[in-house]
């Protein structure tokens, strides 16, 4: 059983960690674009922004419908980031307990 679970948890931790970094990059990129430090006419900026938008926005839109509207403050991104950090910590605890049982 450990032969399957350990690599599976490692892959899941890698995916969750990569998604967390994608969230951070998406936030920084959106700030740079909104302050006109980066231009979306640049094809590289456009493609990176579009890729991150397609990955992250499907998870943000349901949260936006649940969370209250606070004007210009969007809590959905912060909530999603907290969920991802929680999942990462949960996977780390599962991996630790699994390795301690060996």
Secondary structure, DSSP 8 states (H G I E B T S, - for coil): -HHHHHHHHHHHHHHHHHHHHHHHHHHHHHHHHHTTSS-TTSHHHHHHHHHHHHHHHHHHHHHHHHS--BTTB-HHHHHHHHHHHHHHHHHHHHHHHHHHH-
